[in-house]
Amino acid sequence: MPFKLGVPELIIILLIIFIIFGAGKLPQIVGSIGKSIRSFRESRAGDLEESVEAKPKKRAKRVAKS
């Protein structure tokens, strides 16, 4: 992990966001971030399902007995 963020760094980032956007916009911002994460997870789950379905199934070879 290239970035090591601890609690103090996260608090500073949140304070800066609070100062920039203000208290009125924060619920909208958090809601849109949550929707984006949910959409990403759903699309990722769909991609995984498609990749499982796309794999060819192994067929058993039948040997003819003479």
N, C-alpha and C positions, 0 to 999 in steps of 0.2 A: 504494500500500500504506500503510494508515494507521499500522501499527506497524512500527517499525524495530528489530528485535531482533538484537543482535550476540551474539558468543560469550560475553562476560561476563554478559549478561542471562540467556541460556539456562542457564549454569552455576548462577547464583543460583536460578533457577526449579527446576532439577533438585535442588539441595540442599534447598530448602524441601519439595519433594515427598518426598524421601528421609527428611527429619526427620518429616514428618507420617505417612507410611504405614509407614515402617520397611523393612528389607531383606527381610522375609518376604513382604510383599504385592506388591513391585515386579514380580516375574515375572508374577503374575496380572494386574496392571494393564496392563503392556505387552502381554501376550497379548490381552486384551480390546480394547485400542485397535487392535491389528493386525487383529483379526477385524472390528471396526467399519469400519475403512478399506477392507478387502477387500470387505465387503458393500456399502459405498457405491459402490465402483468397479464391482462387478458389476451393481448396480441401474442405475447411470448408463449402462453399456454397453448394457443391455437397453432402456433408454429411448431411446437413440440408434437402436438397431435398429428399434424400433417406429415412431419418427418417420420413418425412411427408408421403411419399408413403407407407412406411412399416406399418403404423398404420392401423389397421382394421377399416373399416367403419361400423358405427352403422346401423343395419338394423331394420326397424320398424317391430314390431310384429303385425301380423294380427290376429285378434280374429274372429273366425268363429261364425256367428250368427246362432242360431238354431231356 
